[in-house]
Amino acid sequence: MAEAADIQGTVPSPARRWLRRTASLLAAAPLLAGLLQGATAAPAAASEVASGSRTVDVSLNTLSPSAPVEGDTLTVSGRVTNQSKQAVTNATVDVRVGPRMTSRSEIEAVSNRTGFHPASDPAPLGGSYKVAIPQLAAGLSKEFSLSVPVAKLGLEEDGGVYQLGVSLSGQTPAQSGERVLGIERTFLPYQPEATEKKTQLTYLWPLISSAHVSAETGTDDQQTPVFENDELAAELAPGGRLDHMVTLGKELPVTWVIDPDLLATVDAMTKNYQVKSGTTTVPGRNQAVAERWLDALEKAVVGRKVVALPFADPDIASLAHRGKDVPGSVSHLQPATELAGSTVETILHVKPSTDFSWPVDGAVDPSIMDVATSAGARKVIARSDSFRDDLPYTPTAARPIGGGTTAVVSDAYLSTAFEGDMLPAGNSTLAVQEFLAQTLAVTLEQPDLQRSIVVAPQRMPTTAQAETMANALRGLSAQRWTQSLDLVAASAVKPDPDANTKVPGASRYPQALRKQELPVQAFREMQDTRGALDDFKVILTQPDRVVTPFGNAISREMSTSWRGQAPAASLYRITVQEYLKTLSKGVQLISKSDLTLSGRSATIPVTVQNKLLQGVDHLVLRLTSSNKTRLKLNGDDVAELPVKIGGGHSQSVKFTASANANGPVPMTAQLFTEDGTPYGQPMQFTVKVSEITPTVMLVIAGGVLLLVLAGARMYTQRKRAAARNAEAEAAEENDPEQPSDPTPDTGPESGDPSGAGEKVDR
């Protein structure tokens, strides 16, 4: 932010300047007298002033009203804490007002000042406007409250921004005499009457969270989503961060800036959902919390402007610097933008603006601008510490940068006003007062020229930060020097012709932000996941059941919310990739043992298994013979057959093979998609060919012939034996005493099958 010139139309008169100088000299006279008591003591005294003014910590917890008008009474309350090891005695808490601030840079300088400075800090009001503290022991604190009529503060009638200090003066055993032991400074914006030209102020109210939904879904028809955790419920519950944002935002003049992924996630929580728990999942139990929050948000945005960021709030800068050269990364922005509009409209029933892009911290360079506009954004929310102006005033936010693109340059100082720890009341009060002072200073820079400024705070404010932001906007509710304007209207305001319209070069991009970007490897992993998803979806009969959850998960992988969480981001990407691999392996070839092929032809079966719950199609199984001289498949060394399997089933694909020679033949089975892309891992096995040759046939024929001849010989021998028996019987009848030949012992022939023996090839 360039330093602003003195506030026009508010320079004090010469008489007033002389009175101020005189008062300052009178107030400093006692101190000067003390310093002049001895030249040798002067350096020590100066050191004591610097160190002593931090002996007591002064905290301003409330200042009401934050922007007083004529007739009000200003009440300041807070706490003083003795940070030393010695007691403070005869202490007094005083109010010090002035001088009037003449520029925004002066406000910033006073804000950064620490310790008491006699030359620049005004004298106390004194009188009855002080609080006496007789003793404050070491390490102890004491609360105070004092009230002063605005008329007693010495403020000028035409208003302005004033320094307001609260100090504690007292004594310690180590220091003689009363001196200022602690001081806290803040600002008092005083504008009793509305300015003629009010500054148009646009305040963005972001509803953004981190990724909570995984790529996994249930096996039911509704595809019940599986959450990585149930931590979002705490943010949605009463008192949670996102609950607070909605409760506060509905009463404030803000523009809602929403990540549609948050809406989709909460909407999923209103139904059945599962949450990962170790190696299993458990049912989510926060449907009522999600329904209540979503209902409150839907009512809060009625009639208000809503800006939808691309789905999952992609990190534009990381894409531009690390992902642009990885194929497919930038092209993912367009569908993310299209999904954003439909998601918000479906869930909140309002039509959002989807032509805004918001790089991290509003930091831009030419490559960021190129990527931001590639997805259809025509308005890029930048920041004034990136788009720097060399002007003596704060120019209007909107400015054309060519090619039909408008840079909406938010005010850096106002946008970062509430980034610190706002939980302590003192921090919150100081932040509010400085914010109000800066906005009044903007108006008084050019009181006759109305300008439009935009405030783009941090993406995910804490509960305390959100409350402080709301208090600051409430302080402007009287609209004495500002008036609210939504972001869409602010982007269309007539630009300042003198404002900077040149996009800063790449060398100007903050190194601290560059170090937080997603690495190139992250985008390569996303590319691998996209490629695996493309190969997987073509074989499915219901591809949407896989494409939608994995497409959303890939969008979440490039979310801005991963900044500062590199290990968690890497784990999320790995989890998505591994789950996709698990699903892809659900369609696979079943391993085979080696086969023996006997004969000239046979059938070779290969089994394909589908463990998925949906059918697969558009697959081809290719079987390859490594030696077609021995074994051919359909007359060649390669054969292909289509594969179509229902969910949870297997299919045996049968190939006809013909053998030409004996020996082992290595075979390779591989699934392919119809476009020729290999799917899964190849499966290898060996076919042992054992063909029946002519020599074997001759041997078999010879054996048969021998059997026939043996049978004929046996028949002849039996016939001769029968004839001899007949002759013997006839002779016996003639000679009964002559013994006959013995009868042969022949057992009956068994009809049982022979025992198991060697395999007979057919």
RODREN-298950 format. One record per residue (C-alpha): residue in three letters; x, y, z. Coordinates in steps of 0.25 Angstrom, whole numbers, padded with zeros to 4 digits, always signed. Layout:
N
ALAXYZ...
***
This chain:
762
MET+0000+0000+0000ALA+0006+0013-0004GLU+0007+0024+0006ALA-0005+0033+0006ALA-0004+0048+0006ASP-0009+0057+0017ILE-0024+0056+0018GLN-0030+0067+0010GLY-0039+0077+0016THR-0035+0073+0030VAL-0021+0081+0032PRO-0022+0088+0046SER-0021+0104+0045PRO-0008+0111+0049ALA-0014+0115+0062ARG-0017+0101+0066ARG-0004+0095+0061TRP+0003+0106+0071LEU-0006+0102+0082ARG-0003+0087+0080ARG+0012+0090+0080THR+0011+0099+0092ALA+0003+0088+0100SER+0014+0078+0096LEU+0025+0086+0101LEU+0018+0089+0114ALA+0015+0075+0116ALA+0029+0071+0113ALA+0035+0082+0122PRO+0037+0074+0135LEU+0043+0063+0128LEU+0053+0072+0120ALA+0056+0078+0134GLY+0060+0065+0139LEU+0068+0061+0127LEU+0076+0074+0128GLN+0080+0072+0143GLY+0093+0066+0138ALA+0099+0063+0125THR+0105+0050+0130ALA+0091+0045+0134ALA+0084+0048+0121PRO+0087+0034+0114ALA+0083+0026+0126ALA+0070+0034+0128ALA+0067+0032+0113SER+0069+0017+0115GLU+0061+0017+0128VAL+0049+0023+0120ALA+0050+0013+0109SER+0051+0001+0119GLY+0042+0007+0129SER+0030+0009+0120ARG+0029-0006+0118THR+0029-0009+0133VAL+0014-0010+0133ASP+0006-0016+0122VAL-0007-0009+0119SER-0018-0016+0112LEU-0031-0009+0106ASN-0042-0019+0107THR-0054-0010+0103LEU-0055+0003+0096SER-0070+0008+0095PRO-0075+0014+0086SER-0064+0010+0076ALA-0068+0022+0067PRO-0074+0032+0076VAL-0081+0045+0072GLU-0084+0058+0079GLY-0091+0056+0092ASP-0086+0042+0095THR-0078+0037+0107LEU-0066+0029+0104THR-0063+0017+0113VAL-0050+0010+0113SER-0048-0002+0121GLY-0036-0012+0122ARG-0026-0018+0131VAL-0012-0014+0136THR-0002-0024+0139ASN+0011-0022+0147GLN+0022-0030+0139SER+0034-0026+0148LYS+0039-0032+0160GLN+0036-0020+0169ALA+0023-0014+0174VAL+0018-0001+0167THR+0012+0010+0176ASN+0004+0022+0175ALA+0000+0018+0161THR-0010+0025+0152VAL-0017+0021+0139ASP-0019+0033+0130VAL-0025+0035+0116ARG-0017+0042+0106VAL-0024+0047+0093GLY-0017+0053+0080PRO-0011+0056+0071ARG-0020+0055+0059MET-0015+0045+0049THR-0013+0051+0035SER-0010+0039+0027ARG-0012+0024+0026SER+0003+0022+0027GLU+0003+0030+0040ILE-0008+0021+0046GLU+0001+0009+0043ALA+0013+0015+0049VAL+0006+0018+0062SER+0001+0004+0062ASN+0015-0002+0061ARG+0020+0007+0072THR+0024+0002+0086GLY+0027+0008+0099PHE+0025+0022+0103HIS+0031+0034+0095PRO+0029+0048+0101ALA+0031+0055+0088SER+0020+0048+0081ASP+0010+0043+0092PRO+0001+0054+0097ALA-0001+0059+0112PRO-0012+0052+0120LEU-0025+0058+0121GLY-0024+0058+0136GLY-0035+0064+0145SER-0045+0054+0149TYR-0043+0045+0137LYS-0033+0036+0143VAL-0032+0023+0152ALA-0023+0023+0164ILE-0016+0010+0168PRO-0009+0011+0181GLN-0001-0001+0180LEU+0001-0012+0169ALA+0009-0024+0174ALA+0019-0031+0165GLY+0012-0041+0155LEU-0002-0036+0159SER-0012-0030+0150LYS-0024-0020+0153GLU-0035-0017+0145PHE-0039-0002+0142SER-0051+0006+0135LEU-0052+0020+0133SER-0062+0029+0125VAL-0060+0042+0118PRO-0070+0051+0111VAL-0066+0053+0097ALA-0067+0068+0099LYS-0055+0067+0108LEU-0046+0060+0098GLY-0043+0072+0090LEU-0047+0066+0077GLU-0049+0076+0065GLU-0063+0078+0060ASP-0060+0073+0046GLY-0056+0060+0051GLY-0044+0051+0048VAL-0035+0040+0053TYR-0029+0042+0067GLN-0018+0034+0074LEU-0024+0030+0088GLY-0014+0025+0098VAL-0017+0019+0112SER-0004+0019+0121LEU+0000+0016+0135SER+0009+0025+0143GLY+0015+0021+0156GLN+0027+0019+0164THR+0036+0007+0167PRO+0047+0005+0177ALA+0057+0005+0166GLN+0053+0018+0160SER+0051+0031+0167GLY+0039+0040+0164GLU+0027+0037+0156ARG+0028+0032+0142VAL+0020+0025+0131LEU+0022+0010+0133GLY+0013+0005+0122ILE+0004+0010+0111GLU-0005+0004+0100ARG-0009+0012+0088THR-0022+0011+0079PHE-0030+0020+0070LEU-0042+0028+0071PRO-0050+0030+0058TYR-0058+0042+0060GLN-0068+0047+0049PRO-0080+0053+0056GLU-0087+0056+0043ALA-0088+0047+0030THR-0078+0051+0019GLU-0083+0055+0006LYS-0076+0044-0002LYS-0076+0031+0006THR-0066+0020+0002GLN-0073+0008-0003LEU-0068-0004+0005THR-0069-0018+0000TYR-0066-0029+0011LEU-0065-0044+0007TRP-0070-0054+0016PRO-0063-0067+0013LEU-0070-0081+0016ILE-0058-0091+0013SER-0053-0103+0020SER-0043-0114+0018ALA-0046-0127+0011HIS-0054-0137+0019VAL-0059-0147+0009SER-0051-0159+0003ALA-0053-0165-0011GLU-0059-0177-0005THR-0074-0180-0005GLY-0083-0191+0000THR-0088-0202-0009ASP-0103-0198-0008ASP-0111-0191-0019GLN-0109-0178-0012GLN-0094-0179-0011THR-0093-0175+0003PRO-0081-0166+0004VAL-0069-0170+0013PHE-0063-0158+0021GLU-0048-0158+0025ASN-0053-0153+0039ASP-0065-0146+0046GLU-0058-0134+0050LEU-0067-0125+0041ALA-0078-0127+0051ALA-0071-0119+0062GLU-0070-0107+0052LEU-0085-0108+0049ALA-0090-0110+0063PRO-0095-0098+0071GLY-0083-0090+0075GLY-0074-0096+0064ARG-0066-0088+0054LEU-0075-0090+0042ASP-0088-0088+0051HIS-0082-0075+0056MET-0079-0070+0042VAL-0094-0073+0038THR-0100-0067+0050LEU-0092-0054+0049GLY-0092-0053+0034LYS-0107-0053+0033GLU-0108-0039+0040LEU-0096-0033+0033PRO-0095-0026+0020VAL-0085-0036+0013THR-0083-0044+0001TRP-0083-0059+0003VAL-0072-0066-0003ILE-0074-0081-0003ASP-0066-0094-0006PRO-0077-0103-0012ASP-0070-0115-0007LEU-0073-0110+0007LEU-0088-0110+0003ALA-0087-0124-0004THR-0081-0129+0009VAL-0091-0124+0018ASP-0102-0128+0009ALA-0096-0142+0009MET-0096-0142+0024THR-0111-0139+0025LYS-0113-0154+0020ASN-0106-0167+0023TYR-0091-0166+0023GLN-0080-0174+0028VAL-0067-0170+0035LYS-0054-0177+0035SER-0050-0184+0048GLY-0037-0192+0047THR-0039-0202+0036THR-0054-0201+0036THR-0065-0191+0036VAL-0075-0187+0045PRO-0089-0179+0043GLY-0088-0164+0044ARG-0097-0159+0055ASN-0098-0144+0052GLN-0109-0143+0042ALA-0117-0133+0051VAL-0105-0124+0052ALA-0103-0123+0037GLU-0118-0121+0034ARG-0119-0109+0044TRP-0106-0102+0039LEU-0111-0104+0024ASP-0125-0099+0027ALA-0119-0087+0035LEU-0109-0084+0023GLU-0121-0085+0013LYS-0129-0074+0020ALA-0116-0065+0022VAL-0113-0064+0007VAL-0127-0061+0003GLY-0127-0048-0005ARG-0111-0047-0004LYS-0100-0048-0013VAL-0093-0062-0013VAL-0080-0064-0020ALA-0076-0079-0023LEU-0062-0082-0024PRO-0058-0094-0033PHE-0062-0107-0026ALA-0052-0110-0015ASP-0045-0097-0016PRO-0033-0101-0024ASP-0020-0095-0022ILE-0019-0086-0034ALA-0004-0081-0031SER+0000-0096-0029LEU-0006-0100-0042ALA+0001-0088-0049HIS+0015-0090-0043ARG+0015-0105-0041GLY+0004-0112-0049LYS+0002-0105-0062ASP+0013-0113-0069VAL+0007-0126-0064PRO-0004-0131-0074GLY-0018-0130-0070SER-0016-0122-0057VAL-0021-0108-0062SER-0032-0115-0071HIS-0038-0120-0058LEU-0042-0105-0054GLN-0054-0104-0064PRO-0062-0116-0059ALA-0059-0111-0045THR-0065-0097-0048GLU-0077-0103-0055LEU-0080-0113-0043ALA-0079-0101-0034GLY-0091-0093-0040SER-0100-0106-0040THR-0096-0110-0026VAL-0099-0096-0020GLU-0112-0095-0028THR-0117-0109-0024ILE-0114-0108-0009LEU-0116-0093-0006HIS-0126-0090-0017VAL-0119-0077-0021LYS-0112-0075-0034PRO-0097-0071-0030SER-0087-0063-0038THR-0076-0073-0043ASP-0067-0064-0051PHE-0058-0060-0039SER-0045-0066-0036TRP-0038-0064-0023PRO-0023-0067-0022VAL-0017-0069-0008ASP-0015-0056-0001GLY-0018-0049-0014ALA-0004-0051-0019VAL-0003-0051-0034ASP+0006-0051-0046PRO+0004-0054-0061SER+0004-0069-0060ILE-0007-0068-0049MET-0015-0059-0057ASP-0014-0069-0069VAL-0019-0081-0061ALA-0030-0073-0053THR-0036-0068-0066SER-0034-0082-0073ALA-0046-0087-0066GLY-0056-0076-0069ALA-0052-0066-0058ARG-0053-0052-0063LYS-0051-0045-0049VAL-0039-0048-0041ILE-0038-0044-0026ALA-0024-0039-0024ARG-0018-0030-0013SER-0012-0017-0012ASP+0002-0022-0007SER+0002-0030-0020PHE-0004-0019-0029ARG+0003-0007-0024ASP-0001+0007-0026ASP+0008+0019-0026LEU-0003+0029-0022PRO-0005+0038-0010TYR-0019+0032-0008THR-0026+0018-0008PRO-0031+0016-0022THR-0044+0008-0026ALA-0042-0007-0025ALA-0047-0011-0039ARG-0038-0009-0051PRO-0037-0015-0065ILE-0024-0022-0068GLY-0028-0026-0083GLY-0034-0038-0090GLY-0047-0035-0083THR-0042-0038-0069THR-0044-0029-0057ALA-0034-0030-0045VAL-0042-0027-0032VAL-0031-0022-0023SER-0034-0023-0009ASP-0028-0014+0002ALA-0016-0022+0008TYR-0016-0014+0021LEU-0031-0016+0024SER-0031-0030+0018THR-0021-0035+0028ALA-0026-0027+0040PHE-0032-0039+0047GLU-0021-0050+0045GLY-0015-0050+0058ASP-0020-0056+0071MET-0033-0049+0074LEU-0037-0058+0086PRO-0031-0048+0096ALA-0041-0036+0097GLY-0030-0026+0096ASN-0025-0031+0083SER-0039-0031+0077THR-0042-0017+0082LEU-0029-0011+0076ALA-0032-0018+0063VAL-0046-0013+0062GLN-0042+0002+0065GLU-0030+0001+0055PHE-0040-0004+0044LEU-0050+0007+0047ALA-0039+0017+0047GLN-0033+0012+0034THR-0047+0013+0027LEU-0049+0027+0031ALA-0035+0031+0027VAL-0038+0025+0013THR-0051+0034+0012LEU-0044+0046+0017GLU-0032+0044+0007GLN-0041+0049-0004PRO-0054+0054+0002ASP-0059+0059-0011LEU-0057+0046-0019GLN-0065+0034-0016ARG-0057+0021-0017SER-0059+0006-0015ILE-0051-0003-0007VAL-0051-0018-0004VAL-0047-0026+0008ALA-0043-0040+0006PRO-0040-0046+0019GLN-0033-0060+0022ARG-0041-0072+0016MET-0044-0079+0029PRO-0045-0069+0041THR-0046-0075+0055THR-0058-0072+0063ALA-0051-0061+0070GLN-0046-0055+0057ALA-0060-0056+0051GLU-0066-0049+0064THR-0056-0038+0063MET-0059-0036+0048ALA-0074-0035+0051ASN-0071-0024+0062ALA-0063-0016+0052LEU-0074-0016+0042ARG-0084-0013+0053GLY-0076-0001+0056LEU-0079+0004+0042SER-0093+0001+0042ALA-0097+0016+0044GLN-0091+0018+0030ARG-0085+0032+0034TRP-0073+0030+0024THR-0075+0016+0018GLN-0087+0009+0011SER-0088-0006+0007LEU-0086-0011-0007ASP-0086-0025-0012LEU-0075-0031-0019VAL-0082-0033-0032ALA-0085-0018-0032ALA-0071-0014-0027SER-0065-0021-0039ALA-0073-0013-0049VAL-0070+0001-0042LYS-0063+0011-0052PRO-0048+0009-0050ASP-0039+0020-0046PRO-0031+0024-0058ASP-0018+0026-0050ALA-0019+0012-0043ASN-0008+0002-0047THR-0013-0008-0057LYS+0000-0016-0059VAL+0000-0030-0054PRO+0013-0031-0045GLY+0024-0040-0051ALA+0027-0054-0046SER+0039-0049-0038ARG+0030-0041-0029TYR+0022-0053-0024PRO+0025-0055-0009GLN+0035-0066-0007ALA+0027-0070+0006LEU+0015-0073-0002ARG+0023-0081-0012LYS+0029-0090-0002GLN+0015-0094+0002GLU+0010-0098-0011LEU+0007-0112-0015PRO+0019-0119-0021VAL+0020-0124-0036GLN+0020-0138-0031ALA+0006-0136-0025PHE+0001-0132-0039ARG+0008-0144-0045GLU+0001-0153-0035MET-0012-0146-0039GLN-0009-0149-0053ASP-0006-0164-0050THR-0020-0165-0043ARG-0027-0158-0054GLY-0021-0167-0064ALA-0024-0180-0056LEU-0038-0174-0055ASP-0039-0172-0070ASP-0035-0187-0072PHE-0044-0192-0062LYS-0057-0185-0065VAL-0057-0190-0080ILE-0060-0204-0075LEU-0071-0201-0066THR-0086-0202-0069GLN-0089-0191-0058PRO-0077-0182-0059ASP-0083-0171-0052ARG-0082-0179-0039VAL-0067-0178-0040VAL-0065-0165-0048THR-0072-0155-0039PRO-0066-0159-0025PHE-0052-0160-0031GLY-0054-0147-0039ASN-0058-0140-0027ALA-0046-0146-0019ILE-0036-0141-0029SER-0042-0127-0028ARG-0040-0128-0013GLU-0026-0132-0015MET-0022-0118-0021SER-0030-0110-0011THR-0024-0098-0005SER-0027-0103+0009TRP-0015-0112+0008ARG-0005-0101+0009GLY+0003-0103+0022GLN-0001-0118+0023ALA+0008-0125+0013PRO+0008-0138+0020ALA-0007-0139+0021ALA-0009-0135+0006SER+0001-0146+0002LEU-0006-0156+0010TYR-0020-0152+0004ARG-0014-0154-0010ILE-0008-0167-0007THR-0021-0172+0000VAL-0029-0168-0013GLN-0019-0175-0022GLU-0018-0188-0014TYR-0033-0189-0013LEU-0035-0187-0028LYS-0024-0198-0030THR-0032-0207-0021LEU-0045-0206-0029SER-0037-0207-0042LYS-0031-0221-0037GLY-0045-0225-0035VAL-0045-0229-0050GLN-0034-0239-0052LEU-0029-0252-0058ILE-0029-0264-0049SER-0015-0271-0049LYS-0014-0284-0056SER-0005-0296-0054ASP+0003-0302-0066LEU-0006-0310-0076THR-0003-0323-0084LEU-0008-0323-0098SER-0010-0337-0104GLY-0015-0338-0118ARG-0015-0329-0130SER-0025-0319-0125ALA-0031-0315-0111THR-0038-0304-0104ILE-0030-0295-0094PRO-0039-0288-0083VAL-0035-0275-0077THR-0043-0270-0065VAL-0047-0255-0063GLN-0052-0251-0049ASN-0060-0238-0046LYS-0061-0235-0031LEU-0068-0222-0034LEU-0083-0220-0031GLN-0085-0215-0045GLY-0083-0222-0058VAL-0071-0220-0067ASP-0071-0219-0082HIS-0063-0214-0094LEU-0051-0223-0090VAL-0044-0232-0099LEU-0035-0244-0094ARG-0023-0246-0103LEU-0016-0260-0102THR-0002-0260-0108SER+0006-0273-0112SER+0021-0271-0111ASN+0024-0282-0122LYS+0013-0283-0132THR+0022-0294-0139ARG+0018-0303-0127LEU+0004-0297-0124LYS-0005-0288-0131LEU-0017-0280-0127ASN-0028-0279-0138GLY-0017-0281-0148ASP-0008-0271-0142ASP+0001-0268-0130VAL-0010-0258-0124ALA-0025-0259-0122GLU-0035-0249-0116LEU-0048-0251-0110PRO-0058-0241-0104VAL-0061-0241-0089LYS-0074-0237-0082ILE-0076-0241-0068GLY-0087-0238-0058GLY-0084-0232-0044GLY-0079-0242-0035HIS-0077-0253-0045SER-0066-0260-0053GLN-0065-0264-0068SER-0057-0275-0074VAL-0052-0271-0088LYS-0048-0282-0097PHE-0038-0282-0108THR-0036-0293-0118ALA-0022-0297-0120SER-0015-0307-0130ALA-0002-0314-0128ASN+0008-0316-0138ALA+0020-0321-0130ASN+0023-0326-0116GLY+0029-0318-0105PRO+0026-0307-0095VAL+0020-0294-0100PRO+0020-0281-0091MET+0006-0274-0092THR+0002-0260-0088ALA-0012-0255-0085GLN-0015-0240-0084LEU-0027-0232-0083PHE-0029-0220-0092THR-0039-0209-0093GLU-0045-0208-0107ASP-0036-0197-0111GLY-0024-0206-0108THR-0019-0201-0095PRO-0014-0212-0086TYR-0023-0214-0073GLY-0017-0221-0061GLN-0005-0230-0060PRO-0002-0241-0071MET-0003-0255-0066GLN+0006-0265-0071PHE+0006-0281-0072THR+0012-0292-0080VAL+0005-0302-0089LYS+0012-0315-0091VAL+0009-0321-0105SER+0009-0337-0106GLU+0005-0340-0120ILE+0002-0354-0125THR+0012-0357-0137PRO+0011-0368-0149THR+0021-0376-0142VAL+0013-0378-0130MET+0001-0382-0138LEU+0010-0393-0145VAL+0014-0398-0131ILE-0001-0398-0127ALA-0005-0405-0140GLY+0006-0416-0138GLY+0002-0418-0124VAL-0013-0420-0128LEU-0008-0430-0139LEU+0000-0438-0128LEU-0012-0439-0120VAL-0021-0444-0131LEU-0010-0455-0135ALA-0009-0459-0120GLY-0024-0460-0120ALA-0024-0469-0132ARG-0013-0478-0127MET-0021-0480-0114TYR-0033-0483-0121THR-0026-0494-0129GLN-0019-0500-0117ARG-0033-0501-0110LYS-0039-0508-0122ARG-0028-0518-0122ALA-0029-0520-0107ALA-0044-0523-0109ALA-0042-0533-0119ARG-0031-0540-0111ASN-0041-0541-0099ALA-0052-0547-0108GLU-0042-0558-0113ALA-0038-0561-0098GLU-0052-0562-0094ALA-0055-0572-0105ALA-0043-0581-0101GLU-0047-0581-0087GLU-0061-0587-0090ASN-0054-0598-0097ASP-0043-0599-0085PRO-0049-0594-0072GLU-0037-0597-0064GLN-0027-0588-0072PRO-0026-0574-0065SER-0029-0562-0072ASP-0021-0549-0073PRO-0023-0538-0062THR-0033-0527-0065PRO-0027-0512-0067ASP-0031-0502-0055THR-0037-0490-0063GLY-0043-0478-0054PRO-0055-0470-0059GLU-0050-0457-0066SER-0053-0444-0058GLY-0062-0433-0063ASP-0057-0422-0054PRO-0049-0411-0060SER-0034-0411-0059GLY-0027-0403-0048ALA-0022-0389-0050GLY-0010-0389-0059GLU-0003-0379-0068LYS-0011-0368-0076VAL-0015-0372-0090ASP-0015-0360-0099ARG-0026-0358-0109
***
